[in-house]
Amino acid sequence: MPKKDIFKNQIEELKIKINILNQKIKEIIKQLNKISKNMEIYNNINFNLFEIFNMKNRNYQLLKNNNKNILNEINEIINNNENINILNIYNNMNDKINNNKYKINKNELIAKYEIKEEDKKIKLFRNEFIKNNKKNFEFYINGINYIIIDEIDNSHWEQNDEAIEIKIIEKNRCINMKNMFDGCTSLISISNESKWNTYYITNMSFIFNGCKNLKELPDISNWNTINFKDMSYMFRDCSKIKDIKNINKLRTDNAKNMSYLFYGCSSLPDISSWNMNNIIDISYMFFGCSLLSSLPDLSKWNMNNNIDISYLLFDCIELKELPDISK
């Protein structure tokens, strides 16, 4: 049997044990809720096995001053050597499988840039992105391998050439895509992006900021965005994009910053189902969306009281009505 399949079988067995442990933890949470003077605090703590083993966070501090019996039960689970071994093996196996998967399925996307006679240079990437990812990507221009560069001289192309094609292949795991196409006004299309494995990425801010000639994006609903924390400026001034397919399916559970996300955009997808529990900044999110006549139903968003909403709808001059956001 291939090692990969052996790992998978072992993980399935470990998952059964982990589920048993999770059931114990759920029982403890039930007890917590019964004695809790502040139900809301405990209901907002999403306990699972992995969090229990990493309880040196604020959740653990909350428990310290409460019922000692319950704390003892939790400590018993945390300090049980068998449980610790299960978790360690599980994580190791998962890493091996993910690494194998990562080597087999290399991330690859193709970007197309318009060639205009009046432009002396064509902006390909933002310098900051290159500095952060110089060793992470292979880079091809019209099929020829180059060292990754931020811009290219327009004189390299024939007069009848209308566009150049850039292929980007990820060599090493990338966690920071910030500024990738920031300010690339010649970028007109992206393909293969829907297949990009985004599980490890935490920062997507400024990725398409100022791409004013980008007309559409592929379906990005397959992106695993559970670890995205910074989504600020992602589509700022992407005024020609009419639809971002299935963006409503993105997981935003851990996102904290969405400021300037759709600044200056001409249309908006339905993002009413996004999980906004951890958001702290949506300032300027819809600023300057001057063609918008309506908004998604923002009343479904569950947001805390300390969120920054400054200039959220500034200059949205065509808005006819607002959803009920009083709650």
TILUMLO-789163 format. One record per residue (C-alpha): x, y, z; residue in three letters. Coordinates in pm, whole numbers, plus 50000, padded with zeros to 5 digits. Layout:
N
XYZALA
...
END
This chain:
327
500005000050000MET
501425034649910PRO
502635055550207LYS
500095082250124LYS
497215057150165ASP
498705043950490ILE
498795079550624PHE
495175084450522LYS
494055052650699ASN
495935062251014GLN
494335096551008ILE
490865081350977GLU
491525060551288GLU
492855090951471LEU
489825111351370LYS
487575086151548ILE
489595090751868LYS
489535128351826ILE
485765127951783ASN
485445109252113ILE
487565135952281LEU
485495163152121ASN
482365147552265GLN
483915149652612LYS
484695186052552ILE
481135193052437LYS
479825178252760GLU
482105201552954ILE
480855231252755ILE
477285221852841LYS
478185222753207GLN
479925255853156LEU
476835270653002ASN
474685258753290LYS
476775276453550ILE
477835305953342SER
476705340053459LYS
477495353653116ASN
476045329652861MET
477145350852567GLU
480845348052653ILE
480785310252660TYR
478585306352356ASN
481125326352156ASN
483985303052250ILE
484315277651969ASN
485955248852153PHE
487395219551970ASN
490255196052036LEU
492885218051876PHE
491845248752073GLU
491715228952396ILE
495335218852345PHE
496255254852280ASN
494475269652579MET
497105294852673LYS
494875320652510ASN
492115343052638ARG
489585314452646ASN
491695296252904TYR
492015328053108GLN
488215331453109LEU
487915296953260LEU
490495302053534LYS
488175322153754ASN
485195298853716ASN
484135264853836ASN
487215244953948LYS
485655211053876ASN
485145220153513ILE
488635234553487LEU
489985201853632ASN
488115181853370GLU
489555203153093ILE
493055200453239ASN
492625163053254GLU
491965162452881ILE
494795186552805ILE
497375168453015ASN
496445133152913ASN
499535119052737ASN
497495096752508GLU
495485126552388ASN
498615147152333ILE
500145118752129ASN
496985115951920ILE
497065152851842LEU
500775152851755ASN
500485122551527ILE
497375136751365TYR
499105169651290ASN
502215152351157ASN
500195129850929MET
498135158950802ASN
501295178650726ASP
502765149550530LYS
499615145150325ILE
499295182550263ASN
502955184450162ASN
502545155449919ASN
499455171449777LYS
501325204249753TYR
504195188749556LYS
501845170949316ILE
499495200249252ASN
501655230949199LYS
499815263849202ASN
499865280048863GLU
498135310048712LEU
498315329448386ILE
498085367348373ALA
497525386548051LYS
498645422748008TYR
497535446447735GLU
500275462447523ILE
499615499247453LYS
501825519547222GLU
501805549547455GLU
503125529547752ASP
506915528047775LYS
506815501048040LYS
504295474648143ILE
503795469748517LYS
503715432448595LEU
503915430448975PHE
504405453249271ARG
507945454949407ASN
506785446349761GLU
505295413649636PHE
508555404049464ILE
510605411549777LYS
508355388849983ASN
508145360649728ASN
511335360949520LYS
512085324549606LYS
508505312449593ASN
507665315349223PHE
508885305748877GLU
508105331948618PHE
507575328148241TYR
506955355247977ILE
505385340947661ASN
506775306847757GLY
510355318147836ILE
511665314848193ASN
512785348148347TYR
513875360548688ILE
510755375848840ILE
510615413148767ILE
508215441448848ASP
507985457348501GLU
509135452148144ILE
510085475647861ASP
507405478747594ASN
509995479947315SER
510525442147344HIS
507285434547160TRP
506305435546794GLU
503975463646683GLN
501155439046605ASN
501345422646950ASP
498255431147154GLU
499095413947481ALA
501775395047670ILE
501145364047875GLU
502825357448210ILE
502775323248372LYS
503465321848746ILE
504215288148908ILE
504545285149283GLU
507735266349386LYS
507575271349762ASN
504595276449985ARG
503435312649981CYS
501485327550272ILE
501555364250172ASN
500055375449840MET
499935412149940LYS
500435436949652ASN
500745409949384MET
499095429649100PHE
498845462649289ASP
498785491749042GLY
499075469148735CYS
496805489648506THR
497705468748199SER
496405436348355LEU
493315425648161ILE
492675389448260SER
493645361248497ILE
493145324148433SER
493695292448639ASN
493235313248954GLU
490175292949051SER
492465262549101LYS
494905281149327TRP
495415264449666ASN
494975293749905THR
494745273950229TYR
498045286950369TYR
497565323350267ILE
496825348550542THR
497295381750361ASN
495535390050033MET
495485427850078SER
496075449849770PHE
496235419449541ILE
494165436249263PHE
494305471749395ASN
494075497049110GLY
493685470948833CYS
491285493948652LYS
491385474848321ASN
490795440248470LEU
487365430648338LYS
486685397648510GLU
488015371648750LEU
487595334048723PRO
485305316248967ASP
487125318349301ILE
484555298949502SER
487005269849535ASN
489495291249723TRP
489955279350081ASN
490045313150255THR
489645301350612ILE
493045315850708ASN
492625349750537PHE
493115377350794LYS
493735408150579ASP
491435414150278MET
491835451850267SER
492105469249926TYR
491665436149741MET
489435450049464PHE
489935487449515ARG
489265506949192ASP
488585475448988CYS
485865495448819SER
485505473348508LYS
484765441148695ILE
481005435848677LYS
480835402948865ASP
483115383849102ILE
481705349049063LYS
480605331249379ASN
482575354049610ILE
479715348949857ASN
481045313449915LYS
484385325450053LEU
485085317250418ARG
485705349250613THR
485625334250963ASP
489085347051059ASN
489195379050853ALA
489895410551054LYS
490425438050798ASN
488165445350498MET
488815482550473SER
488725496750116TYR
487775462049990LEU
485355473849716PHE
486405510749711TYR
485465526049375GLY
483875494549231CYS
480935498048993SER
478955467749115SER
478845445049418LEU
478255407749464PRO
475895394749733ASP
478145391350037ILE
475365390950296SER
476265355450403SER
479845363850499TRP
480875356050856ASN
481915389651005MET
482375378351366ASN
486065387251386ASN
486085418351168ILE
487485449851328ILE
487755473151026ASP
485345478750735ILE
486145515650692SER
485905528650331TYR
484675494050224MET
482145507849971PHE
483615543049945PHE
483105558949602GLY
480915530949462CYS
479035558449284SER
477015535849050LEU
475535514149323LEU
471765517149359SER
471455490149630SER
473515470949882LEU
473575434549993PRO
471535427350306ASP
474125438150562LEU
471645432350845SER
472735395750842LYS
476265405050943TRP
477085397851305ASN
479665423951403MET
481075435651734ASN
480605470651874ASN
484235481251833ASN
484335478751455ILE
485615507951245ASP
482915517950994ILE
484205552550909SER
483365564550555TYR
481775530650483LEU
479255544350230LEU
480805578050151PHE
480065590749799ASP
477635562449716CYS
475455588649550ILE
473105565049362GLU
471985544949666LEU
468205545649685LYS
467825527450016GLU
469795510350290LEU
469245476450452PRO
468305477050819ASP
471705478550992ILE
470395491351324SER
471295458551495LYS
END
